[in-house]
Amino acid sequence: SFLTHLIRSPNQELGHFDCLNLIVECCKHPDYEIAEKTFYFWYRLAEQLWRSDDVKLWDQFRPHIENLILSLTVQCRFDEDRLPSSKEDDFIDFRERAADVVRDIVFSVGYLTCFKKLYA
């Protein structure tokens, strides 16, 4: 699978980061449901990185994970002009699942680094 290649040979051949960048781009799509389709991938990536316990490997993924976290932060903002709708509950659920993704993967960039980037 792509994830296996990504972990075993990051930024080479089938594990090239261009593919990872495309997945991050999905998280920037205006329709939050597109971003949600990537959540399982991010969970699996976090799991693989955690198991590797290899800080050098984490460092290779850091810029992509930072982009992911920033993208999800933007996606999760409530639009003040938006009227409540039946999709509002779906959006709240999306925000909770996005928070789970961030919680699962933030270890690889560091909590302090993450907060500094978000509130800089």
C-alpha positions as CSV (number, residue, x, y, z in Angstrom):
1,S,0.0,0.0,0.0
2,F,1.0,3.6,-0.3
3,L,1.3,4.0,3.4
4,T,3.8,1.1,3.6
5,H,6.0,2.7,0.8
6,L,5.7,6.1,2.5
7,I,7.0,4.7,5.8
8,R,9.7,2.4,4.4
9,S,11.1,4.7,1.7
10,P,9.8,8.2,2.4
11,N,10.0,10.6,-0.5
12,Q,11.2,7.9,-2.9
13,E,9.3,6.1,-5.7
14,L,5.8,5.1,-4.5
15,G,6.4,6.8,-1.2
16,H,7.0,10.2,-2.8
17,F,5.8,13.2,-0.8
18,D,4.0,14.6,-3.8
19,C,1.3,12.0,-3.1
20,L,1.2,13.0,0.5
21,N,0.8,16.6,-0.5
22,L,-2.2,15.7,-2.6
23,I,-3.8,14.2,0.5
24,V,-3.1,17.4,2.4
25,E,-4.7,19.3,-0.4
26,C,-7.9,17.3,0.0
27,C,-8.0,18.7,3.6
28,K,-8.1,22.2,2.2
29,H,-11.1,21.6,-0.1
30,P,-14.1,23.9,0.7
31,D,-16.3,20.9,1.2
32,Y,-15.3,19.5,4.6
33,E,-16.6,16.1,3.7
34,I,-13.7,15.7,1.2
35,A,-11.2,16.3,4.1
36,E,-13.1,13.8,6.2
37,K,-12.4,11.1,3.6
38,T,-8.6,11.3,4.5
39,F,-9.0,10.9,8.2
40,Y,-8.4,7.1,8.2
41,F,-5.2,7.6,6.3
42,W,-3.9,10.2,8.8
43,Y,-4.8,7.9,11.7
44,R,-2.9,5.0,10.1
45,L,0.1,7.3,9.4
46,A,0.1,8.4,13.0
47,E,0.0,4.9,14.2
48,Q,2.9,3.9,11.9
49,L,5.0,6.8,13.0
50,W,4.3,6.2,16.6
51,R,5.4,2.5,16.3
52,S,8.6,3.5,14.5
53,D,9.7,5.7,17.4
54,D,12.1,7.2,14.9
55,V,12.5,10.9,15.3
56,K,14.4,11.3,12.0
57,L,11.4,9.7,10.2
58,W,9.0,12.0,12.1
59,D,11.1,15.0,11.0
60,Q,10.6,14.0,7.3
61,F,6.8,14.1,7.8
62,R,6.8,17.2,10.0
63,P,6.1,19.9,7.3
64,H,3.2,17.8,5.8
65,I,1.7,17.2,9.2
66,E,2.0,20.9,10.1
67,N,0.2,21.7,6.8
68,L,-2.5,19.1,7.7
69,I,-3.1,20.6,11.2
70,L,-3.2,24.2,9.8
71,S,-5.6,23.1,7.0
72,L,-7.9,21.3,9.5
73,T,-7.9,24.4,11.8
74,V,-9.1,26.5,8.9
75,Q,-11.7,23.9,7.9
76,C,-13.1,23.7,11.4
77,R,-13.9,27.4,11.8
78,F,-17.5,28.3,12.0
79,D,-18.7,30.8,9.5
80,E,-20.4,33.6,11.5
81,D,-22.6,34.5,8.5
82,R,-23.9,31.0,8.0
83,L,-27.4,30.2,9.1
84,P,-28.1,27.1,11.1
85,S,-29.0,24.1,8.9
86,S,-29.5,20.4,9.1
87,K,-25.8,20.1,8.1
88,E,-24.8,22.0,11.2
89,D,-24.8,18.7,13.3
90,D,-22.7,17.1,10.6
91,F,-20.2,19.9,10.8
92,I,-20.0,19.6,14.5
93,D,-19.3,15.9,14.1
94,F,-16.6,16.7,11.5
95,R,-14.9,19.1,13.9
96,E,-14.8,16.4,16.6
97,R,-13.3,13.9,14.2
98,A,-10.8,16.5,13.0
99,A,-9.8,17.1,16.6
100,D,-9.2,13.4,17.0
101,V,-7.0,13.3,13.9
102,V,-4.9,16.2,15.3
103,R,-4.7,14.6,18.7
104,D,-3.5,11.4,17.1
105,I,-0.8,12.9,15.0
106,V,0.4,16.0,16.8
107,F,3.1,14.1,18.7
108,S,5.2,14.0,15.5
109,V,5.5,17.8,15.3
110,G,5.4,18.5,19.0
111,Y,2.6,20.2,20.9
112,L,4.4,23.4,21.6
113,T,5.5,23.7,17.9
114,C,1.9,23.1,16.9
115,F,0.6,25.9,19.1
116,K,3.3,28.3,18.1
117,K,2.4,27.8,14.4
118,L,-1.3,28.1,15.0
119,Y,-1.2,31.3,17.1
120,A,1.8,33.0,15.5
